[in-house]
Amino acid sequence: MRLLPAWPRLKSGRWGLVTMAGLVACASLGASEGKSVWSGVYTDQQAAAGEKIYYDRCALCHGDDLGGVEKAPALVGIAFLDSWHGKTLRKLFERIETMPPDEPKVVAGEEVSNVLAFLLRSSAIPSGATRLPTDKLLLAEITIERAKP
């Protein structure tokens, strides 16, 4: 009986280890991924509350149809989703906190989350059973996507 040299077995063993390590790394990345806005990240109640806040404090600049006025950008539809695609709800939350430019933080905390919910609903992104958080670390885990994945 002839024995094979040790190196072919080690070589195939290394490739097995490399393959296994690659699979583990991919699984870990998948497990740490956040979620999309399309996974029902806000409630209908939040969107309704956000709508009231929007028309009280935001519509003057962004328009009654959320389509934008002069320098204020659209907050609905393809233009809105394209400009925020790939970014997190944390970034949008923080942007809303800077509004209006002459009086930042007029909308803060839970009100910002409610306005976010209204903006998502206005762009036909479905609601869910879970309230949109105000915690920025949690919002950083939710990605804005222009279309349902």
C-alpha positions as CSV (number, residue, x, y, z in Angstrom):
1,M,0.0,0.0,0.0
2,R,1.4,3.3,-1.0
3,L,0.9,6.4,1.2
4,L,0.5,9.8,-0.3
5,P,2.8,12.5,0.9
6,A,1.5,14.7,3.7
7,W,1.4,18.0,1.7
8,P,-1.6,17.2,-0.6
9,R,-3.6,16.3,2.5
10,L,-2.5,19.5,4.2
11,K,-3.2,21.5,1.1
12,S,-6.7,20.3,0.7
13,G,-7.1,20.7,4.5
14,R,-6.0,24.3,4.2
15,W,-8.5,25.0,1.4
16,G,-11.2,23.5,3.5
17,L,-10.2,25.8,6.4
18,V,-10.1,28.8,4.1
19,T,-13.5,27.9,2.6
20,M,-15.0,27.3,6.1
21,A,-13.5,30.7,7.4
22,G,-15.0,32.4,4.3
23,L,-18.4,30.9,5.0
24,V,-18.3,31.9,8.7
25,A,-17.2,35.5,7.8
26,C,-20.1,35.8,5.3
27,A,-22.6,34.4,7.9
28,S,-21.3,36.9,10.5
29,L,-21.7,39.8,8.1
30,G,-25.2,38.8,7.3
31,A,-26.1,38.5,10.9
32,S,-24.8,42.0,11.7
33,E,-26.6,43.7,8.8
34,G,-29.2,46.2,9.8
35,K,-32.7,46.2,8.4
36,S,-34.4,48.2,5.6
37,V,-37.1,50.8,5.9
38,W,-39.2,48.3,3.9
39,S,-39.4,45.9,6.9
40,G,-42.2,47.8,8.7
41,V,-40.1,50.0,11.0
42,Y,-42.8,52.5,12.1
43,T,-46.5,52.4,13.1
44,D,-49.5,54.0,11.6
45,Q,-50.0,56.0,14.8
46,Q,-46.5,57.5,14.5
47,A,-47.2,58.5,10.9
48,A,-50.5,60.2,11.8
49,A,-48.8,62.1,14.6
50,G,-45.9,63.0,12.3
51,E,-48.3,64.3,9.7
52,K,-49.7,66.9,12.1
53,I,-46.2,68.0,13.1
54,Y,-45.2,68.2,9.4
55,Y,-48.1,70.5,8.5
56,D,-47.5,72.6,11.6
57,R,-43.7,73.0,11.3
58,C,-42.4,71.8,7.9
59,A,-44.9,72.4,5.2
60,L,-44.1,76.1,4.9
61,C,-40.7,75.3,3.4
62,H,-41.2,71.8,2.0
63,G,-44.8,72.3,0.7
64,D,-48.2,70.9,1.4
65,D,-47.4,68.1,-1.1
66,L,-44.0,67.4,0.4
67,G,-42.6,68.3,-3.1
68,G,-40.2,70.9,-1.9
69,V,-40.3,74.7,-2.3
70,E,-37.4,76.8,-3.6
71,K,-34.3,75.6,-1.8
72,A,-36.1,73.1,0.4
73,P,-35.9,69.6,-1.1
74,A,-38.7,67.2,-1.8
75,L,-39.5,64.9,1.1
76,V,-41.5,62.3,-0.8
77,G,-41.2,60.0,-3.8
78,I,-38.3,59.1,-6.1
79,A,-36.3,62.3,-5.7
80,F,-36.4,61.9,-1.9
81,L,-35.6,58.2,-1.9
82,D,-32.8,58.6,-4.4
83,S,-31.1,61.3,-2.3
84,W,-31.3,59.2,0.8
85,H,-30.7,55.8,-0.7
86,G,-28.1,53.8,1.2
87,K,-28.1,56.2,4.2
88,T,-29.5,55.4,7.6
89,L,-32.5,56.7,9.3
90,R,-30.1,58.1,11.9
91,K,-28.7,60.5,9.2
92,L,-32.2,61.7,8.2
93,F,-33.2,62.0,11.9
94,E,-30.1,64.2,12.5
95,R,-30.9,66.3,9.4
96,I,-34.5,66.9,10.6
97,E,-33.0,68.0,14.0
98,T,-31.2,70.8,12.1
99,M,-34.4,72.2,10.7
100,P,-35.4,74.9,10.1
101,P,-32.0,76.4,9.5
102,D,-32.9,79.6,11.4
103,E,-34.3,77.8,14.4
104,P,-32.8,74.2,14.7
105,K,-34.3,71.6,16.9
106,V,-37.9,73.0,16.7
107,V,-38.7,69.3,16.2
108,A,-36.9,67.0,18.6
109,G,-36.9,63.5,20.0
110,E,-40.1,61.5,19.5
111,E,-41.5,64.2,17.2
112,V,-38.6,63.6,14.8
113,S,-39.4,59.9,14.8
114,N,-43.0,60.7,14.1
115,V,-42.1,63.0,11.2
116,L,-39.8,60.3,9.8
117,A,-42.7,57.8,10.0
118,F,-44.9,60.3,8.1
119,L,-42.2,60.7,5.4
120,L,-41.8,57.0,5.0
121,R,-45.6,56.5,4.7
122,S,-45.8,59.4,2.2
123,S,-43.3,57.5,0.0
124,A,-45.4,54.3,0.1
125,I,-43.1,52.5,2.5
126,P,-45.3,50.1,4.6
127,S,-45.8,50.5,8.3
128,G,-45.5,47.7,10.9
129,A,-46.2,46.8,14.5
130,T,-43.0,48.2,15.9
131,R,-42.6,51.9,16.8
132,L,-39.8,53.7,15.1
133,P,-37.2,54.4,17.9
134,T,-35.7,57.7,18.9
135,D,-32.4,56.1,19.9
136,K,-29.9,57.1,17.3
137,L,-27.9,53.9,17.7
138,L,-31.0,51.9,16.7
139,L,-31.9,54.3,13.9
140,A,-28.3,53.7,12.5
141,E,-29.3,50.1,11.9
142,I,-32.1,51.0,9.5
143,T,-31.2,51.7,6.0
144,I,-33.2,53.8,3.5
145,E,-33.6,52.0,0.2
146,R,-35.3,53.4,-2.9
147,A,-37.1,50.2,-3.6
148,K,-38.2,47.1,-1.7
149,P,-35.3,44.6,-1.7
